C-alpha cells in the first residue's frame, strides 16, 4: 500500500476520533485528507524522501470563525 494512502487513513481516523470524543467540538462528519510524498527512484524501487504536503479539509459548525 502506498505511504500516502496509509498516512491519509491514519489522519482520517484521528479526525474521526477527535470528533467522536469531542476533543475538537466543532468538527462535523465530512472530512478529506490529501498527502503528497516526494520519492526518488532507485532501479525499480521508489524510496520515500519526505512528506511534501498534507491537506486536511473538515466540515465544521457554522459558528466557527477563521
Secondary structure, DSSP 4 states (H G I P E B T S, - for coil): --HHHHHHHHHHHHHHHHHHTTSSTTEEEEEEEEEEEEEEEETTEEEEEEEEEEEEEEEE-TT---
